[in-house]
């Protein structure tokens, strides 16, 4: 803490080689948050970063384990050495009343992630299908909370979320790299936005009425780049 400001940081690192062939994992997380009390509002900014890299040994046949043709520490002999990796990072800014619930509540966020995952292709020990995602997601929400006496309240607001990027599923004919065959290639532009309102009334100490309305709109453009 420093005056009206507070900060909080967490870091996490994890690594294992696994007990089976081709089963290593390396993963890291970093999270940081800073908040500031301005008297009438509490502002907070938080950021996160995630990165991972893993190998997948695949499934072993129970019959093969019983008859001894494979060991428990082996990877699947009928699939290529599978793998994957991911990276994700983002920021979130929030605002809420410093005292109580009445007033403006708002948030805005932006996030980017990339993910790659290999899957075996039809039992071919040398062939992969590799799924790649590269996306940017951002949006926000704003709502106003109004108290009516000691037993009733109304909340109204709006929110928006955009998701843009690509998704590609590509054939890797050998572990060396991708071939020319693309199974799927999508370009995505997904926008969702909505309005909402909610009211509540505490009729009795143990009985509360809550009701609300909401309307959402979806503006989606999905292009098939394979075609």
KAQUI-V318510 format. One record per pair of residues at least 6 apart in sequence whose C-alpha atoms are under 7 Angstrom apart, sorted by the first residue. I is the first residue (numbers start at 1). J is the second residue. D is the distance in whole Angstrom. If there is no record, write none. Layout:
# KAQUI-V318510
i=I j=J d=D
i=I j=J d=D
This chain:
# KAQUI-V318510
i=1 j=7 d=7
i=4 j=36 d=6
i=4 j=37 d=5
i=5 j=35 d=6
i=5 j=36 d=5
i=5 j=37 d=7
i=6 j=34 d=6
i=6 j=35 d=5
i=6 j=36 d=7
i=7 j=33 d=6
i=7 j=34 d=4
i=7 j=35 d=6
i=8 j=32 d=6
i=8 j=33 d=5
i=8 j=34 d=6
i=9 j=31 d=6
i=9 j=32 d=4
i=9 j=33 d=6
i=10 j=30 d=6
i=10 j=31 d=5
i=10 j=32 d=6
i=11 j=29 d=6
i=11 j=30 d=5
i=11 j=31 d=6
i=12 j=28 d=6
i=12 j=29 d=5
i=12 j=30 d=6
i=13 j=27 d=6
i=13 j=28 d=5
i=13 j=29 d=7
i=14 j=26 d=6
i=14 j=27 d=5
i=14 j=28 d=6
i=15 j=25 d=6
i=15 j=26 d=4
i=15 j=27 d=6
i=16 j=24 d=6
i=16 j=25 d=5
i=16 j=26 d=7
i=17 j=23 d=6
i=17 j=24 d=4
i=17 j=25 d=6
i=18 j=24 d=5
i=19 j=73 d=6
i=20 j=57 d=7
i=20 j=73 d=4
i=20 j=74 d=6
i=20 j=75 d=6
i=21 j=57 d=6
i=21 j=73 d=6
i=21 j=74 d=5
i=21 j=75 d=5
i=22 j=55 d=5
i=22 j=56 d=6
i=22 j=57 d=5
i=22 j=75 d=7
i=22 j=81 d=7
i=23 j=55 d=5
i=23 j=56 d=5
i=23 j=57 d=5
i=24 j=54 d=6
i=24 j=55 d=5
i=25 j=53 d=6
i=25 j=54 d=4
i=25 j=55 d=7
i=26 j=52 d=6
i=26 j=53 d=5
i=26 j=54 d=6
i=27 j=51 d=6
i=27 j=52 d=4
i=27 j=53 d=6
i=28 j=50 d=6
i=28 j=51 d=5
i=28 j=52 d=6
i=29 j=49 d=6
i=29 j=50 d=5
i=29 j=51 d=7
i=30 j=48 d=6
i=30 j=49 d=5
i=30 j=50 d=7
i=31 j=47 d=6
i=31 j=48 d=4
i=31 j=49 d=7
i=32 j=46 d=6
i=32 j=47 d=5
i=32 j=48 d=6
i=33 j=44 d=7
i=33 j=45 d=6
i=33 j=46 d=4
i=33 j=47 d=6
i=34 j=44 d=6
i=34 j=45 d=5
i=34 j=46 d=6
i=35 j=42 d=7
i=35 j=43 d=5
i=35 j=44 d=4
i=35 j=45 d=6
i=36 j=42 d=6
i=36 j=43 d=5
i=36 j=44 d=6
i=37 j=43 d=6
i=37 j=98 d=7
i=39 j=98 d=6
i=40 j=97 d=6
i=40 j=98 d=5
i=41 j=95 d=7
i=41 j=96 d=6
i=41 j=97 d=4
i=41 j=98 d=4
i=42 j=95 d=6
i=42 j=96 d=5
i=42 j=97 d=6
i=42 j=98 d=5
i=43 j=94 d=6
i=43 j=95 d=5
i=43 j=96 d=7
i=44 j=93 d=6
i=44 j=94 d=5
i=44 j=95 d=7
i=45 j=92 d=6
i=45 j=93 d=5
i=45 j=94 d=7
i=46 j=91 d=6
i=46 j=92 d=5
i=46 j=93 d=7
i=47 j=90 d=6
i=47 j=91 d=4
i=47 j=92 d=6
i=48 j=89 d=5
i=48 j=90 d=6
i=48 j=91 d=7
i=49 j=88 d=6
i=49 j=89 d=4
i=49 j=90 d=7
i=50 j=87 d=6
i=50 j=88 d=5
i=50 j=89 d=6
i=51 j=86 d=6
i=51 j=87 d=4
i=51 j=88 d=6
i=52 j=85 d=5
i=52 j=86 d=5
i=52 j=87 d=7
i=53 j=84 d=6
i=53 j=85 d=4
i=53 j=86 d=7
i=54 j=83 d=6
i=54 j=84 d=5
i=54 j=85 d=6
i=55 j=82 d=6
i=55 j=83 d=4
i=55 j=84 d=6
i=56 j=81 d=7
i=56 j=82 d=5
i=56 j=83 d=6
i=57 j=75 d=4
i=57 j=76 d=6
i=57 j=81 d=7
i=57 j=82 d=7
i=58 j=75 d=6
i=58 j=76 d=5
i=59 j=76 d=6
i=60 j=76 d=5
i=64 j=70 d=6
i=65 j=71 d=6
i=65 j=72 d=7
i=78 j=123 d=6
i=78 j=124 d=7
i=78 j=125 d=5
i=79 j=120 d=6
i=79 j=123 d=6
i=79 j=124 d=6
i=79 j=125 d=4
i=80 j=120 d=7
i=80 j=125 d=5
i=80 j=126 d=5
i=80 j=127 d=7
i=82 j=118 d=6
i=82 j=119 d=6
i=83 j=117 d=6
i=83 j=118 d=6
i=84 j=116 d=5
i=84 j=117 d=4
i=84 j=118 d=6
i=85 j=115 d=6
i=85 j=116 d=5
i=85 j=117 d=7
i=86 j=114 d=6
i=86 j=115 d=4
i=86 j=116 d=6
i=87 j=113 d=6
i=87 j=114 d=5
i=87 j=115 d=7
i=88 j=112 d=6
i=88 j=113 d=4
i=88 j=114 d=6
i=89 j=111 d=6
i=89 j=112 d=6
i=89 j=113 d=7
i=90 j=110 d=5
i=90 j=111 d=4
i=90 j=112 d=6
i=91 j=109 d=6
i=91 j=110 d=6
i=91 j=111 d=7
i=92 j=107 d=7
i=92 j=108 d=6
i=92 j=109 d=4
i=92 j=110 d=7
i=93 j=107 d=5
i=93 j=108 d=5
i=93 j=109 d=6
i=94 j=106 d=6
i=94 j=107 d=4
i=94 j=108 d=7
i=95 j=105 d=6
i=95 j=106 d=5
i=95 j=107 d=6
i=96 j=104 d=6
i=96 j=105 d=5
i=96 j=106 d=7
i=97 j=103 d=6
i=97 j=104 d=6
i=97 j=105 d=7
i=101 j=145 d=7
i=102 j=145 d=5
i=102 j=146 d=5
i=102 j=147 d=6
i=103 j=144 d=5
i=103 j=145 d=5
i=103 j=146 d=7
i=104 j=143 d=6
i=104 j=144 d=5
i=104 j=145 d=6
i=105 j=142 d=6
i=105 j=143 d=5
i=105 j=144 d=6
i=106 j=141 d=6
i=106 j=142 d=4
i=106 j=143 d=6
i=107 j=140 d=5
i=107 j=141 d=5
i=107 j=142 d=7
i=108 j=139 d=6
i=108 j=140 d=4
i=108 j=141 d=7
i=109 j=138 d=5
i=109 j=139 d=6
i=109 j=140 d=6
i=110 j=137 d=6
i=110 j=138 d=4
i=110 j=139 d=7
i=111 j=136 d=6
i=111 j=137 d=5
i=111 j=138 d=6
i=112 j=135 d=6
i=112 j=136 d=4
i=112 j=137 d=6
i=113 j=134 d=6
i=113 j=135 d=6
i=113 j=136 d=7
i=114 j=133 d=5
i=114 j=134 d=4
i=114 j=135 d=6
i=115 j=132 d=6
i=115 j=133 d=5
i=115 j=134 d=7
i=116 j=130 d=7
i=116 j=131 d=6
i=116 j=132 d=5
i=116 j=133 d=7
i=117 j=130 d=6
i=117 j=131 d=5
i=117 j=132 d=7
i=118 j=128 d=6
i=118 j=129 d=6
i=118 j=130 d=4
i=118 j=131 d=6
i=119 j=128 d=6
i=119 j=129 d=5
i=119 j=130 d=6
i=120 j=127 d=6
i=120 j=128 d=5
i=120 j=129 d=6
i=121 j=127 d=6
i=121 j=128 d=5
i=121 j=129 d=6
i=126 j=173 d=7
i=126 j=174 d=5
i=126 j=175 d=7
i=127 j=172 d=6
i=127 j=173 d=5
i=127 j=174 d=5
i=128 j=171 d=6
i=128 j=172 d=5
i=128 j=173 d=6
i=129 j=169 d=6
i=129 j=170 d=6
i=129 j=171 d=5
i=129 j=172 d=6
i=130 j=169 d=6
i=130 j=170 d=5
i=130 j=171 d=6
i=130 j=172 d=7
i=131 j=168 d=6
i=131 j=169 d=4
i=131 j=170 d=7
i=132 j=167 d=6
i=132 j=168 d=5
i=132 j=169 d=6
i=133 j=166 d=6
i=133 j=167 d=5
i=133 j=168 d=7
i=134 j=165 d=6
i=134 j=166 d=5
i=134 j=167 d=7
i=135 j=163 d=7
i=135 j=164 d=6
i=135 j=165 d=4
i=135 j=166 d=6
i=136 j=163 d=6
i=136 j=164 d=5
i=136 j=165 d=6
i=137 j=162 d=6
i=137 j=163 d=4
i=137 j=164 d=6
i=138 j=161 d=6
i=138 j=162 d=5
i=138 j=163 d=7
i=139 j=160 d=5
i=139 j=161 d=4
i=139 j=162 d=6
i=140 j=159 d=6
i=140 j=160 d=5
i=140 j=161 d=7
i=141 j=158 d=6
i=141 j=159 d=4
i=141 j=160 d=6
i=142 j=157 d=5
i=142 j=158 d=6
i=142 j=159 d=6
i=143 j=155 d=7
i=143 j=156 d=5
i=143 j=157 d=4
i=143 j=158 d=6
i=144 j=155 d=6
i=144 j=156 d=6
i=144 j=157 d=6
i=145 j=154 d=6
i=145 j=155 d=4
i=145 j=156 d=7
i=146 j=153 d=6
i=146 j=154 d=5
i=146 j=155 d=6
i=147 j=153 d=4
i=147 j=154 d=6
i=151 j=201 d=6
i=151 j=202 d=5
i=152 j=200 d=6
i=152 j=201 d=4
i=152 j=202 d=6
i=153 j=199 d=6
i=153 j=200 d=6
i=153 j=201 d=7
i=154 j=198 d=6
i=154 j=199 d=4
i=154 j=200 d=7
i=155 j=197 d=6
i=155 j=198 d=5
i=155 j=199 d=6
i=156 j=196 d=6
i=156 j=197 d=4
i=156 j=198 d=6
i=157 j=195 d=6
i=157 j=196 d=6
i=157 j=197 d=6
i=158 j=194 d=6
i=158 j=195 d=4
i=158 j=196 d=6
i=159 j=193 d=6
i=159 j=194 d=6
i=159 j=195 d=7
i=160 j=192 d=6
i=160 j=193 d=4
i=160 j=194 d=7
i=161 j=191 d=6
i=161 j=192 d=5
i=161 j=193 d=6
i=162 j=190 d=6
i=162 j=191 d=4
i=162 j=192 d=6
i=163 j=189 d=6
i=163 j=190 d=5
i=163 j=191 d=6
i=164 j=188 d=5
i=164 j=189 d=5
i=164 j=190 d=6
i=165 j=187 d=6
i=165 j=188 d=5
i=165 j=189 d=7
i=166 j=186 d=6
i=166 j=187 d=5
i=166 j=188 d=6
i=167 j=185 d=6
i=167 j=186 d=5
i=167 j=187 d=7
i=168 j=184 d=6
i=168 j=185 d=4
i=168 j=186 d=6
i=169 j=182 d=6
i=169 j=183 d=5
i=169 j=184 d=5
i=169 j=185 d=6
i=170 j=178 d=7
i=170 j=181 d=6
i=170 j=182 d=4
i=170 j=183 d=6
i=170 j=184 d=7
i=171 j=178 d=6
i=171 j=179 d=6
i=171 j=181 d=5
i=171 j=182 d=6
i=171 j=183 d=7
i=172 j=178 d=4
i=172 j=179 d=5
i=173 j=179 d=6
i=184 j=226 d=6
i=185 j=224 d=6
i=185 j=225 d=5
i=185 j=226 d=5
i=186 j=222 d=7
i=186 j=223 d=6
i=186 j=224 d=5
i=186 j=225 d=6
i=187 j=222 d=6
i=187 j=223 d=5
i=187 j=224 d=7
i=187 j=225 d=7
i=188 j=221 d=6
i=188 j=222 d=5
i=188 j=223 d=7
i=189 j=220 d=6
i=189 j=221 d=5
i=189 j=222 d=6
i=190 j=219 d=6
i=190 j=220 d=4
i=190 j=221 d=6
i=191 j=218 d=6
i=191 j=219 d=5
i=191 j=220 d=6
i=192 j=217 d=6
i=192 j=218 d=5
i=192 j=219 d=6
i=193 j=216 d=6
i=193 j=217 d=5
i=193 j=218 d=7
i=194 j=215 d=5
i=194 j=216 d=4
i=194 j=217 d=6
i=195 j=214 d=6
i=195 j=215 d=5
i=195 j=216 d=7
i=196 j=213 d=6
i=196 j=214 d=4
i=196 j=215 d=6
i=197 j=212 d=6
i=197 j=213 d=5
i=197 j=214 d=7
i=198 j=211 d=6
i=198 j=212 d=4
i=198 j=213 d=7
i=199 j=210 d=6
i=199 j=211 d=6
i=199 j=212 d=6
i=200 j=208 d=7
i=200 j=209 d=6
i=200 j=210 d=4
i=200 j=211 d=6
i=201 j=208 d=6
i=201 j=209 d=5
i=201 j=210 d=7
i=202 j=208 d=4
i=202 j=209 d=6
